[in-house]
Amino acid sequence: MKEMVLQTKVVVCAYEELMPEDKEVVDAARAATANSYAVYSKFNVGAAVRLEGGVIVKGSNQENAAYPSGLCAERTTLFWANSQYPDRAVLTLAIAARTENGELAMPIPPCGACRQVILETEKRYNRTIRIILYGTRECYVVEDGIKALLPLTFDASFLNE
């Protein structure tokens, strides 16, 4: 028997310490929370991506009374970007959230389903996506892409074995 150690490097910083181009995509994610349809959970999530060429696309979570029919902000954003700009790789993904009390102090990570979609997007474009998780108290920057947040990934390579 052997042991495998998995490590994740996350840069923790204040919003003010982000580079201007990172602030731009984070601000788009923050603004996207206003378009969230979260009448049940009151948990408004916004996401934004910067694509090759500088285009920024944003999306928000969309709930439904039949809970499984809703969709997270990360997936609405990535699916829209991939369908409207199929030839432009995603460079950066930012995620922000707020409740009725305002923006969250601590960053929220993407759920498991969203992590899987981010992985597929990285595979599609053969490019690591920088991930920025926003909170008013601190931000997390994941430079190494989704595998840092989703170790031991399942992808198409298993389907061909």
N, C-alpha and C positions, 0 to 999 in steps of 0.2 A: 504494500500500500504506500502511496506517496501523497503528499499534500501540494495543492496548487494555491498560490496566493494571488489574489486579484486586487489591483490598486486603481484608484480613481483620483486623478489630479483635478482639483477644482480651484480656480482663482477666486478668492473672495475679495470684493472691493465695494466701495461706495459708488453710487450712480455718477457722482461728480468725477470719479477717477476713470470712467469709461472714455474711450476715444470718441471723437465727434461722430464718426460713421456708425459706431455702436449705439450711441445715444439716439441717433436718428431712427434706427430700427426698433430700439426699446420704446421710444416715444410713440411709434406707430402701433406697437403692441398695447401700450397703455391706452391709447386713443380707441383702439378696437374694442376694449372692454365696454365702451358705451353702446356698441352695436350688439352686445350679447343679448340673447333671449333666454334669461334665466329666471323665469317667473316662479319656478318651484323651489330651486335651491337657493336663489338669491346670491349665487356665487358666479360672478361675471369674470370670464377669462378672455383675454385677447392674445393673439399671436401675430407675429409679422416675420416675413422672410425677406432677406436681400438676395436677389438673383444676380447671376452674372450680368454685367452691363448696368448694374446699379438699381434696377427696378425693385421697388418695395411693394409687396403684396401683404395684405392683412386679412384676418378673419377672427371670428369669435365663436364661443360655444353657443349651440342652439339646442334648447331643451324641448321635450315633448312630454305630455302627460303619460304616455307609454314610454317610460324611461329608456329602455334600450333603443328607442328610435331617435334619440338625440345624438349630437355629435360634438366632440371636443373642438376647441379653438385651433389646436395644432393641426388636426386632420382637415378641418375646413380650409385652413390656410394652405397647407401643402397640396391638397387635392385641387384647389383652385389654381395655385401656381403651376402645378404640373399639367393641368388641362389647358390653361391659357398661354403658357410659355414653355411648351414641351422641350424646346431646345436650349433652355437656360438652366444651368445648374443652380441649386440652392447653396448659397455661401454661408449665410447666418440665419439662425432662427432665434427669435426673442419671445418670451412668454411673460405675461403680467396678469395679475388678478386683483379684483376688488370685491368687497361686500357692501352692504348698505352703510357700513361704518367707514368706508374709504378703501384706499389701496392697501394691500397687505404689507406688513413690515418685513416679513421673511418671504423669500422666493418660493414658488411652488414648482415642483418637478412635473414633467409630463407623466401621464398614466402609462400603464404597460402597453395598451393598444396603440397609443400615440408613439411610444418608443419603437414599436415594431414598424409603424409607417415611416418614421424617420429613418430607420435602418434601410427599408426598401428604397427610400428616396436617395440615400447615400449610394446604395448599390446601383440604382438606375443611372446616376450620373458619374459613378466611380469617383466620388469626391466626399471627403469628410465635411460635415456641417458643424460650424461653430454654434454653440448653444449658449444663450444668455438668459438667465432666469432673474427676473427683476423683483426686488422688494424695496420698500422705502428705507429700511435700515441697512440692507446690504444686497448686493447682486452676486450671483454665481456665474462664472464664465467657464465653460467646458470647451477647451480648445481641441480635445482629442475625439470629438464626435460622439455619436450615440453609443458606441461600444463601451465608452467610459461609464455610461448610465445603464447599459444593457449588456453586461458581460455574458459569455456563453450563449451567443445569439443563435437563433434559428433562422436560416435563410434558404434560398433555392438550392444551394449545394447539397442539402440533405435529401432533396426530392429526386436527385439523380443517382443516388447510391444504390 
